[in-house]
Amino acid sequence: MIGTNTKISETINSDPKKFESQTDWNTDAIVERRERFYAASQRAFVPYDTPLIFKHGQDQYLWDEKGNQYLDCLSQNLCVSIGYNNPAVTAAVQNQAEQIQHCTTMFFHPVPAHFAEELTAKFPQDEEWVVHFMNSGAEAIDFALLLARSHTGNNDVVSLANSYHGATFGAQSLTGISNFRHNISLLNGIQFAPNPDQYRGIHGDGVQPYLEDLDRTIHYGTSGQIAGMFIEPIQGYGGIIPLPKGYVSGAFERVRAAGGLCIVDEVQSGFGRTGKGYWSFSDHDVVPDIVVLAKGIGNGFPLGAVVAKKHIAEAMANKFYFNTYGANPVSCAAGRAVLQVIDQCNLIDNAKNVGEALLNVLKNLQQKYDIIGDVRGQGLMMAAELVKDRKTKEPAADEMARLFQLTRKYGLVASKSGAHKNVLRICPPLCIQMEDVTFFEEALSGSFAELYQSF
């Protein structure tokens, strides 16, 4: 019989403080240490003029290292879906970590399999769905691209202008915004169709002209036989652009007629954020072939997933593909807790109701300030687009940059986004309450008022 080696545990338990890592919360030290030891690629993405350092989070609120409180309207780029320090997630993670921190998929563990079962139960039940877990949305996008090409045997892929699918080599190749693409040769075989932006699109509002553009993209830009099309039903980093009814279903028809798979990117819009069910594609009366999930899936724990129809996923049955940390049981335990909290705390309804109230605040501000050209969104995924002139729609990027800094001053954490960096993006955790709407209104009103005083 193999005995238990307690020597190391006994050594640690005899003087646990000896093994505690110390954290220096001095502001200057934090900045200096990051600048010195982070690679340029990891320290470059800093939105504020001065660093914003977070020390604590609870539900929809954040506190910096100096004790200043903020209403979080960004959710750590939509990752913290059900709130900071959520007790269900904390308990699930702690319980799993105390048993085993990792179990590679070479071996079996029940928690990821339970999560796969529970996750696929949220998808249309007239299909058989399977899950491949991984670590991030970009990694999941890469796998979805590989899977689509493997299943169909076709190479060409269509994506939308103004789309964002990630920063890895493959995901970046599918991204249709120059700000997120590097000046290097990316993957071949990817064509971009004009996005049906009802405010800034090349055809204005409507659906049919954009579907005709998709026909032309497939006919002239591909062999006519494609691997698939990637679609965000609500374009996220592109500035919260909801695709109009009729476009997604029309695109699906054209893609399938060309032999391709319909791939929906729910990395930002999934898990009840739109207030219309778990997935934003359900608002378009379609059933995708592949769905990419991440961000809010684990409430901040590293986790992503590709959910696919089983017969499509079988294309990889005899091909090697492996994620070292894919299906990590701690992250999957967090994911299971996320599903339970969304369901038992009625967070989808909450997203709808509070989202409508927050959107009304933006619409009221639009009536007061001409610089707001458009207000749009669904649930807790909304935006206000700033323009220099409502007729010309010239982007007001400089004004947006100043407004963004002011929102921090007034206690909001938000985001400036869009291809022209002129969009205020509002995406709070699903646990935000009606009681927060008043503060949200006061903070934005103060921010816009001070912005206008600077003109």
RODO-2510 file (C-alpha; in nm, 4 decimals, decimal comma):
residues 455
     n   res          X          Y          Z
     1     m     0,0000     0,0000     0,0000
     2     i     0,1277     0,3434    -0,0893
     3     g     0,1558     0,5689     0,2115
     4     t     0,0811     0,9400     0,2328
     5     n     0,3839     1,1665     0,2213
     6     t     0,3078     1,4304     0,4808
     7     k     0,6598     1,5670     0,5197
     8     i     0,6141     1,8683     0,2920
     9     s     0,2664     1,9461     0,4251
    10     e     0,3892     1,9207     0,7821
    11     t     0,6771     2,1559     0,7058
    12     i     0,4421     2,4140     0,5558
    13     n     0,1786     2,3811     0,8290
    14     s     0,4363     2,4199     1,1032
    15     d     0,5074     2,7779     0,9919
    16     p     0,2566     2,8817     0,7239
    17     k     0,3530     3,2496     0,7326
    18     k     0,6971     3,1537     0,6096
    19     f     0,5384     3,0508     0,2791
    20     e     0,3123     3,3532     0,2324
    21     s     0,3985     3,5767    -0,0610
    22     q     0,4008     3,9436     0,0304
    23     t     0,2214     4,2022    -0,1846
    24     d     0,3407     4,5619    -0,2014
    25     w     0,0375     4,7913    -0,2379
    26     n     0,2362     5,1135    -0,2714
    27     t     0,1112     5,2877    -0,5861
    28     d     0,4521     5,3914    -0,7193
    29     a     0,5959     5,0481    -0,6501
    30     i     0,3146     4,8756    -0,8386
    31     v     0,3697     5,0946    -1,1431
    32     e     0,7491     5,0595    -1,1332
    33     r     0,7427     4,6827    -1,0931
    34     r     0,4993     4,6406    -1,3822
    35     e     0,7034     4,8674    -1,6093
    36     r     1,0217     4,6808    -1,5246
    37     f     0,9079     4,3211    -1,5456
    38     y     0,6137     4,3140    -1,7885
    39     a     0,6903     4,2594    -2,1555
    40     a     0,5947     4,5456    -2,3848
    41     s     0,3118     4,3360    -2,5266
    42     q     0,1510     4,3026    -2,1829
    43     r     0,1965     4,6533    -2,0508
    44     a     0,0824     4,8413    -2,3616
    45     f    -0,2952     4,8163    -2,3158
    46     v    -0,3538     5,0894    -2,0554
    47     p    -0,6641     5,3024    -2,1161
    48     y    -0,6382     5,5722    -1,8466
    49     d    -0,3938     5,8623    -1,8292
    50     t    -0,2846     5,7396    -1,4862
    51     p    -0,2967     5,3716    -1,3863
    52     l    -0,6107     5,2445    -1,2193
    53     i    -0,5115     4,9868    -0,9585
    54     f    -0,7818     4,7626    -0,8147
    55     k    -0,7471     4,6060    -0,4713
    56     h    -1,0931     4,4730    -0,3959
    57     g    -1,4213     4,3915    -0,5673
    58     q    -1,7655     4,3039    -0,4376
    59     d    -2,0646     4,2332    -0,6616
    60     q    -2,0802     4,5290    -0,9070
    61     y    -1,8358     4,7512    -0,7165
    62     l    -1,4597     4,7996    -0,7203
    63     w    -1,2153     4,9732    -0,4869
    64     d    -0,8693     5,0967    -0,5819
    65     e    -0,5589     5,0779    -0,3646
    66     k    -0,6432     5,4158    -0,2111
    67     g    -0,9958     5,3153    -0,1109
    68     n    -1,1881     5,4951    -0,3860
    69     q    -1,5087     5,3140    -0,4856
    70     y    -1,6339     5,2655    -0,8428
    71     l    -1,9433     5,1257    -1,0096
    72     d    -1,8085     4,8715    -1,2552
    73     c    -1,9635     4,9176    -1,5993
    74     l    -1,7082     4,7055    -1,7845
    75     s    -1,6969     4,3742    -1,5916
    76     q    -1,3226     4,3393    -1,6584
    77     n    -1,3941     4,3347    -2,0313
    78     l    -1,7130     4,1346    -1,9708
    79     c    -1,5389     3,8525    -1,7811
    80     v    -1,6939     3,9088    -1,4374
    81     s    -2,0465     3,8100    -1,5331
    82     i    -2,2154     3,7537    -1,1957
    83     g    -2,0141     3,9879    -0,9747
    84     y    -1,6945     4,0060    -0,7771
    85     n    -1,6394     3,7756    -0,4819
    86     n    -1,9550     3,5832    -0,5633
    87     p    -1,9947     3,3380    -0,2731
    88     a    -2,1157     3,0497    -0,4925
    89     v    -1,8129     3,0767    -0,7207
    90     t    -1,5751     3,1198    -0,4280
    91     a    -1,7119     2,8113    -0,2520
    92     a    -1,7048     2,5985    -0,5680
    93     v    -1,3485     2,6989    -0,6499
    94     q    -1,2241     2,6541    -0,2941
    95     n    -1,3857     2,3130    -0,2619
    96     q    -1,2363     2,1915    -0,5899
    97     a    -0,8908     2,3401    -0,5243
    98     e    -0,8736     2,1569    -0,1932
    99     q    -0,9284     1,8261    -0,3741
   100     i    -0,7181     1,8594    -0,6890
   101     q    -0,6094     2,1747    -0,8709
   102     h    -0,5661     2,0250    -1,2153
   103     c    -0,6442     1,7088    -1,4051
   104     t    -0,5388     1,7047    -1,7680
   105     t    -0,7881     1,5606    -2,0181
   106     m    -0,5577     1,2631    -2,0705
   107     f    -0,7269     1,1469    -1,7503
   108     f    -1,0879     1,1658    -1,6361
   109     h    -1,2524     1,3943    -1,3830
   110     p    -1,6277     1,4353    -1,3243
   111     v    -1,6471     1,8142    -1,2822
   112     p    -1,5684     1,9165    -1,6440
   113     a    -1,8022     1,6444    -1,7732
   114     h    -2,0819     1,7682    -1,5461
   115     f    -2,0212     2,1213    -1,6693
   116     a    -2,0321     2,0090    -2,0331
   117     e    -2,3663     1,8377    -1,9681
   118     e    -2,5088     2,1425    -1,7908
   119     l    -2,3760     2,3833    -2,0533
   120     t    -2,5132     2,1931    -2,3525
   121     a    -2,8524     2,1824    -2,1779
   122     k    -2,8719     2,5574    -2,2449
   123     f    -2,8640     2,4975    -2,6216
   124     p    -3,1490     2,3999    -2,8587
   125     q    -3,2503     2,0518    -2,7560
   126     d    -3,3325     1,9183    -3,1007
   127     e    -2,9578     1,8938    -3,1652
   128     e    -2,6846     1,6871    -2,9991
   129     w    -2,4129     1,9198    -2,8685
   130     v    -2,0618     1,8550    -2,7408
   131     v    -1,8036     2,0801    -2,5759
   132     h    -1,4319     2,1352    -2,6113
   133     f    -1,3017     2,3375    -2,3151
   134     m    -1,0005     2,5644    -2,3441
   135     n    -0,8498     2,8681    -2,1758
   136     s    -0,9699     3,1805    -2,3571
   137     g    -1,1979     3,3169    -2,6252
   138     a    -0,9198     3,3735    -2,8761
   139     e    -0,7991     3,0162    -2,8343
   140     a    -1,1566     2,8963    -2,8810
   141     i    -1,1935     3,1025    -3,1994
   142     d    -0,8763     2,9454    -3,3375
   143     f    -1,0137     2,5990    -3,2679
   144     a    -1,3512     2,6822    -3,4232
   145     l    -1,1706     2,7932    -3,7400
   146     l    -0,9682     2,4715    -3,7474
   147     l    -1,2802     2,2634    -3,6853
   148     a    -1,4793     2,4331    -3,9616
   149     r    -1,2036     2,3803    -4,2158
   150     s    -1,1508     2,0210    -4,1038
   151     h    -1,5199     1,9290    -4,1202
   152     t    -1,5998     2,0903    -4,4539
   153     g    -1,2697     2,0355    -4,6317
   154     n    -1,2970     2,3956    -4,7510
   155     n    -1,0496     2,6738    -4,6797
   156     d    -1,2278     3,0035    -4,7426
   157     v    -1,3945     3,1776    -4,4488
   158     v    -1,6088     3,4909    -4,4258
   159     s    -1,6012     3,7373    -4,1402
   160     l    -1,7636     4,0781    -4,0942
   161     a    -1,6083     4,4205    -4,1129
   162     n    -1,5891     4,5836    -3,7689
   163     s    -1,5740     4,2442    -3,5996
   164     y    -1,3436     4,1471    -3,3152
   165     h    -1,2594     3,7832    -3,2478
   166     g    -0,9323     3,7995    -3,0539
   167     a    -0,5641     3,8849    -3,0739
   168     t    -0,3998     3,5479    -3,1389
   169     f    -0,2711     3,4805    -3,4892
   170     g    -0,5838     3,3028    -3,6092
   171     a    -0,8410     3,5124    -3,4220
   172     q    -0,6696     3,8327    -3,5319
   173     s    -0,6954     3,7160    -3,8923
   174     l    -1,0739     3,7038    -3,8516
   175     t    -1,0906     4,0486    -3,6888
   176     g    -1,2155     4,3294    -3,9115
   177     i    -1,0801     4,6396    -3,7337
   178     s    -0,7376     4,7788    -3,8207
   179     n    -0,6664     4,8785    -3,4595
   180     f    -0,6546     4,5101    -3,3648
   181     r    -0,4577     4,3783    -3,6634
   182     h    -0,0785     4,3722    -3,6808
   183     n     0,1118     4,4788    -3,9910
   184     i     0,2214     4,1261    -4,0767
   185     s     0,0955     3,8495    -4,3013
   186     l    -0,2011     3,6866    -4,1311
   187     l    -0,3924     3,3710    -4,2254
   188     n    -0,5042     3,3396    -4,5844
   189     g    -0,8477     3,2501    -4,7135
   190     i    -1,0437     3,5020    -4,5047
   191     q    -1,2772     3,7519    -4,6709
   192     f    -1,4675     4,0363    -4,5045
   193     a    -1,8253     4,1319    -4,5834
   194     p    -1,9669     4,4745    -4,4915
   195     n    -2,1348     4,4677    -4,1509
   196     p    -2,5027     4,5682    -4,1341
   197     d    -2,4447     4,8604    -3,8963
   198     q    -2,7800     5,0396    -3,8871
   199     y    -2,6163     5,3684    -3,7818
   200     r    -2,2859     5,3821    -3,9700
   201     g    -2,3102     5,1024    -4,2292
   202     i    -2,2346     5,1729    -4,5939
   203     h    -2,6001     5,1120    -4,6887
   204     g    -2,7538     5,2824    -4,3853
   205     d    -3,0377     5,0933    -4,2259
   206     g    -3,1950     4,7856    -4,3771
   207     v    -3,0915     4,4244    -4,4269
   208     q    -3,1194     4,3183    -4,7916
   209     p    -2,8333     4,5338    -4,9286
   210     y    -2,5952     4,3807    -4,6751
   211     l    -2,7074     4,0283    -4,7613
   212     e    -2,6446     4,1097    -5,1269
   213     d    -2,2957     4,2223    -5,0268
   214     l    -2,2464     3,8865    -4,8570
   215     d    -2,3522     3,7141    -5,1811
   216     r    -2,0905     3,9173    -5,3675
   217     t    -1,8224     3,8428    -5,1079
   218     i    -1,8787     3,4691    -5,1431
   219     h    -1,9063     3,4856    -5,5230
   220     y    -1,6078     3,7095    -5,5942
   221     g    -1,3824     3,6621    -5,2908
   222     t    -1,3934     3,2856    -5,2445
   223     s    -1,4009     2,9685    -5,4507
   224     g    -1,7753     2,9573    -5,3954
   225     q    -1,7353     2,6757    -5,1453
   226     i    -1,6540     2,8006    -4,7957
   227     a    -1,5654     2,6559    -4,4579
   228     g    -1,7938     2,8929    -4,2733
   229     m    -1,8738     3,2398    -4,1487
   230     f    -1,7991     3,3953    -3,8096
   231     i    -2,0653     3,6286    -3,6699
   232     e    -2,1001     3,8286    -3,3482
   233     p    -2,4773     3,8877    -3,3146
   234     i    -2,3748     4,1991    -3,1224
   235     q    -2,0345     4,3295    -3,2245
   236     g    -1,8518     4,4009    -2,8987
   237     y    -1,5239     4,5871    -2,9369
   238     g    -1,6649     4,7244    -3,2604
   239     g    -1,8828     4,9519    -3,0480
   240     i    -2,1835     4,7407    -2,9404
   241     i    -2,3423     4,6983    -3,2832
   242     p    -2,6520     4,4732    -3,2673
   243     l    -2,7071     4,3011    -3,6007
   244     p    -3,0598     4,3690    -3,7323
   245     k    -3,3302     4,1045    -3,7436
   246     g    -3,3173     3,9110    -4,0670
   247     y    -2,9459     3,9473    -4,1295
   248     v    -2,8163     3,6536    -3,9260
   249     s    -3,0819     3,4148    -4,0580
   250     g    -3,0209     3,5369    -4,4136
   251     a    -2,6464     3,4966    -4,3715
   252     f    -2,6925     3,1424    -4,2390
   253     e    -2,8899     3,0484    -4,5512
   254     r    -2,6172     3,1785    -4,7816
   255     v    -2,3322     3,0227    -4,5864
   256     r    -2,4944     2,6790    -4,5803
   257     a    -2,5749     2,7026    -4,9504
   258     a    -2,2014     2,7542    -5,0078
   259     g    -2,1165     2,4432    -4,8035
   260     g    -2,0079     2,6324    -4,4929
   261     l    -2,0758     2,6212    -4,1215
   262     c    -2,2413     2,8992    -3,9236
   263     i    -2,0156     2,9984    -3,6345
   264     v    -2,1443     3,2367    -3,3692
   265     d    -1,9081     3,4259    -3,1409
   266     e    -2,0842     3,4627    -2,8037
   267     v    -1,7655     3,5469    -2,6125
   268     q    -1,8994     3,8881    -2,5112
   269     s    -2,2749     3,8570    -2,5618
   270     g    -2,3385     3,5162    -2,4046
   271     f    -2,4515     3,3962    -2,0627
   272     g    -2,7630     3,6103    -2,0363
   273     r    -2,5980     3,9462    -2,0947
   274     t    -2,8540     4,0618    -2,3517
   275     g    -3,1488     3,9823    -2,1217
   276     k    -3,3122     3,7673    -2,3915
   277     g    -3,2029     3,4171    -2,2973
   278     y    -2,8623     3,2639    -2,2529
   279     w    -2,7374     3,3375    -2,6043
   280     s    -2,7793     3,6388    -2,8282
   281     f    -2,8265     3,4156    -3,1340
   282     s    -3,1613     3,3026    -2,9918
   283     d    -3,2994     3,6471    -3,0716
   284     h    -3,2443     3,5762    -3,4429
   285     d    -3,4375     3,2472    -3,4700
   286     v    -3,1323     3,0516    -3,5833
   287     v    -2,9407     2,7463    -3,4688
   288     p    -2,5650     2,7760    -3,5281
   289     d    -2,3339     2,4873    -3,6072
   290     i    -2,0561     2,6054    -3,3750
   291     v    -2,0706     2,8517    -3,0844
   292     v    -1,7652     3,0081    -2,9206
   293     l    -1,7855     3,0959    -2,5497
   294     a    -1,5498     3,2579    -2,2990
   295     k    -1,5245     3,5693    -2,0758
   296     g    -1,8329     3,5462    -1,8521
   297     i    -1,8332     3,1664    -1,8592
   298     g    -1,6114     3,1448    -1,5491
   299     n    -1,6745     3,4818    -1,3824
   300     g    -1,3109     3,5718    -1,4340
   301     f    -1,1470     3,2308    -1,4087
   302     p    -0,9524     3,1334    -1,7240
   303     l    -1,1973     2,9353    -1,9314
   304     g    -1,3280     2,9161    -2,2850
   305     a    -1,5339     2,6655    -2,4810
   306     v    -1,6356     2,5631    -2,8284
   307     v    -1,9834     2,4113    -2,8344
   308     a    -2,0546     2,2266    -3,1579
   309     k    -2,3017     1,9881    -3,3090
   310     k    -2,1643     1,6428    -3,2361
   311     h    -2,1365     1,5237    -3,5963
   312     i    -1,9308     1,8323    -3,6787
   313     a    -1,6960     1,7872    -3,3832
   314     e    -1,6271     1,4298    -3,4982
   315     a    -1,4082     1,5766    -3,7743
   316     m    -1,1326     1,6047    -3,5125
   317     a    -1,1737     1,2512    -3,3741
   318     n    -0,8565     1,1173    -3,5359
   319     k    -0,6514     1,4371    -3,5262
   320     f    -0,4295     1,5502    -3,2426
   321     y    -0,5428     1,8657    -3,0644
   322     f    -0,4634     1,9265    -2,6999
   323     n    -0,4987     2,2089    -2,4468
   324     t    -0,2776     2,1566    -2,1418
   325     y    -0,5165     2,3454    -1,9139
   326     g    -0,8351     2,2808    -2,1087
   327     a    -1,1175     2,1516    -1,8863
   328     n    -0,9290     2,2481    -1,5707
   329     p    -1,1578     2,1273    -1,2883
   330     v    -1,1200     2,4454    -1,0802
   331     s    -1,2229     2,6683    -1,3699
   332     c    -1,5042     2,4291    -1,4630
   333     a    -1,6264     2,4336    -1,1020
   334     a    -1,6491     2,8113    -1,1339
   335     g    -1,8402     2,7688    -1,4605
   336     r    -2,0937     2,5372    -1,2984
   337     a    -2,1510     2,7925    -1,0234
   338     v    -2,2027     3,0670    -1,2833
   339     l    -2,4873     2,8717    -1,4448
   340     q    -2,6535     2,8098    -1,1101
   341     v    -2,6339     3,1732    -1,0035
   342     i    -2,7693     3,2993    -1,3363
   343     d    -3,0662     3,0634    -1,3106
   344     q    -3,1456     3,0762    -0,9405
   345     c    -3,0961     3,4516    -0,9022
   346     n    -3,2908     3,5361    -1,2217
   347     l    -2,9998     3,7346    -1,3619
   348     i    -3,1241     3,7213    -1,7211
   349     d    -3,4416     3,9054    -1,6199
   350     n    -3,2287     4,1402    -1,4127
   351     a    -3,0114     4,2124    -1,7162
   352     k    -3,3207     4,2974    -1,9171
   353     n    -3,4827     4,5210    -1,6555
   354     v    -3,1796     4,7091    -1,5278
   355     g    -3,0396     4,7270    -1,8800
   356     e    -3,3533     4,9038    -2,0008
   357     a    -3,3222     5,1580    -1,7199
   358     l    -2,9544     5,2246    -1,7952
   359     l    -3,0282     5,2550    -2,1669
   360     n    -3,2975     5,5113    -2,0904
   361     v    -3,0367     5,7171    -1,9041
   362     l    -2,8223     5,7183    -2,2180
   363     k    -3,1197     5,8116    -2,4351
   364     n    -3,2111     6,1010    -2,2048
   365     l    -2,8543     6,2270    -2,2226
   366     q    -2,8738     6,2006    -2,6016
   367     q    -3,1679     6,4407    -2,5960
   368     k    -2,9597     6,6874    -2,3973
   369     y    -2,6206     6,6603    -2,5668
   370     d    -2,5809     6,6816    -2,9459
   371     i    -2,2446     6,5114    -2,9242
   372     i    -2,4229     6,1791    -2,8658
   373     g    -2,5054     6,0616    -3,2151
   374     d    -2,6434     5,7194    -3,1358
   375     v    -2,7482     5,5105    -2,8364
   376     r    -2,7932     5,1356    -2,8785
   377     g    -2,7736     4,8016    -2,7062
   378     q    -2,9550     4,5083    -2,5502
   379     g    -2,9686     4,4127    -2,1850
   380     l    -2,6432     4,4935    -2,0108
   381     m    -2,4533     4,5485    -2,3332
   382     m    -2,4998     4,9070    -2,4490
   383     a    -2,3184     5,2078    -2,5923
   384     a    -2,3319     5,5772    -2,6705
   385     e    -2,1490     5,6893    -2,9843
   386     l    -1,9992     6,0393    -2,9859
   387     v    -1,9912     6,2471    -3,3055
   388     k    -1,8819     6,5982    -3,3935
   389     d    -2,1928     6,6484    -3,6042
   390     r    -2,5068     6,4357    -3,6112
   391     k    -2,5542     6,4861    -3,9842
   392     t    -2,2021     6,3993    -4,0963
   393     k    -2,1489     6,1469    -3,8141
   394     e    -1,7819     6,2469    -3,7958
   395     p    -1,6392     6,0493    -3,5032
   396     a    -1,5596     6,2560    -3,1931
   397     a    -1,2590     6,0530    -3,0809
   398     d    -1,0827     6,3314    -2,8899
   399     e    -1,3994     6,4193    -2,7029
   400     m    -1,4535     6,0529    -2,6229
   401     a    -1,1019     6,0309    -2,4831
   402     r    -1,1742     6,3223    -2,2476
   403     l    -1,5163     6,1864    -2,1503
   404     f    -1,3642     5,8497    -2,0722
   405     q    -1,1210     6,0033    -1,8246
   406     l    -1,4060     6,1985    -1,6651
   407     t    -1,6209     5,8890    -1,6090
   408     r    -1,3440     5,7551    -1,3877
   409     k    -1,3360     6,0819    -1,1961
   410     y    -1,7100     6,0509    -1,1308
   411     g    -1,6824     5,6897    -1,0112
   412     l    -1,7556     5,4757    -1,3171
   413     v    -1,5367     5,2158    -1,4829
   414     a    -1,6377     5,2004    -1,8481
   415     s    -1,4661     5,1597    -2,1837
   416     k    -1,3953     5,3598    -2,4960
   417     s    -1,4422     5,1387    -2,7963
   418     g    -1,5370     5,1189    -3,1634
   419     a    -1,3291     5,1273    -3,4786
   420     h    -1,2928     5,5060    -3,4372
   421     k    -1,2503     5,4969    -3,0569
   422     n    -1,5527     5,7231    -3,0181
   423     v    -1,7930     5,4862    -2,8406
   424     l    -1,8655     5,4716    -2,4677
   425     r    -1,9205     5,1023    -2,3954
   426     i    -2,1327     5,0077    -2,0905
   427     c    -2,1335     4,6392    -1,9860
   428     p    -2,1771     4,5975    -1,6074
   429     p    -2,1987     4,2645    -1,4248
   430     l    -2,5375     4,0945    -1,4401
   431     c    -2,5873     4,1536    -1,0677
   432     i    -2,6095     4,5340    -1,1016
   433     q    -2,9252     4,6628    -0,9301
   434     m    -3,1933     4,9227    -0,9992
   435     e    -3,0552     5,1141    -0,7011
   436     d    -2,7377     5,1751    -0,9050
   437     v    -2,9199     5,3528    -1,1881
   438     t    -2,9393     5,6833    -0,9998
   439     f    -2,5645     5,6891    -0,9361
   440     f    -2,5001     5,5868    -1,2975
   441     e    -2,7119     5,8802    -1,4167
   442     e    -2,5438     6,1272    -1,1813
   443     a    -2,1955     6,0117    -1,2804
   444     l    -2,2604     6,0325    -1,6527
   445     s    -2,4445     6,3642    -1,6218
   446     g    -2,1501     6,5081    -1,4319
   447     s    -1,9057     6,3706    -1,6876
   448     f    -2,0911     6,5189    -1,9863
   449     a    -2,1443     6,8522    -1,8114
   450     e    -1,7744     6,8859    -1,7390
   451     l    -1,6897     6,7763    -2,0928
   452     y    -1,9066     7,0571    -2,2345
   453     q    -1,7457     7,3110    -2,0018
   454     s    -1,4102     7,2306    -2,1636
   455     f    -1,5292     7,3236    -2,5149
***
